Amino acid sequence: MNFQTAELTHQVAQTARDFAQQNIKPHVMEWDDTQEFPVQVFKKMGKLGLMGV
């Protein structure tokens, strides 16, 4: 079993979870009301490597 892969998967999941908690969750109701999702959020996700996940 490759434990490095499991650790990397855990790290990516934690990064995504932290990002969502800090950058998406506080605004989700507003974005739902306006039917908008700011492009800046996508750019931040890209910088973290989350767009290719």
Residue, then its C-alpha position, 0 to 999 in steps of 0.5 A: m500500500n502506498f501511504q504517500t498517496a493517501e497522505l497527499t489525498h488527505q492534504v488536498a482534501q484538507t486544503a479544499r475544505d479549509f478554502a471552502q470554509q474561509n472563502i465560500k461558506p461565508h458568502v454562499m447565501e449572497w451568491d445564491d441570491t444574486q446567482e453569481f460566483p466571483v471569478q476571483v474565487f476561481k483564481k484563488m482555487g487555481k493558485l492552490g491547485l484545486m482547479g485540476v483536482 
